[in-house]
Amino acid sequence: MARAGMPRKFVFVCINERPEEHPRPSCIRRGSAGLFEAFREQTGAYGLVDIKVVASGCLEPCMVGPAVYVAPDDVWYGGVTVEDVPRIVEDHLRDDQPVEFLRISREEFELSPLAGRSDLPPGEIPPV
Ligand code: FES
């Protein structure tokens, strides 16, 4: 049981925005602001006071966004819509059963343009 004030899970919802002409997509252009609000509303509706919904910057799997990451479960979701939120809240956040069909596979995650960029000097991060 979670201690008072300590969230049992964190739900990171990417709300990163890039210019439309940027080569990498951004989750906010795929509706993640609505997702963030829907997660907040749905967790509240279920009284899940030990679930913390966090608006996040880029989480990395931009190509399959909108991206959502649930910690400490280490579960990644991609292509999430507002219609998917009640199921994630009920099955995963309330009942601890991740919604398998929305999970991002390792292959999908690595569609990221930054994957394999080990040639970059340490500390140098390409523009996101
Ligand atoms: S912009 Fe959302 S994961 Fe990168």
Residues whose N, C-alpha, C, O or C-beta is under 5 A from the ligand:
A	BS01	FES	C14 N16 P25 S26 C27 C58 L59 E60 P61 C62 G65 A67
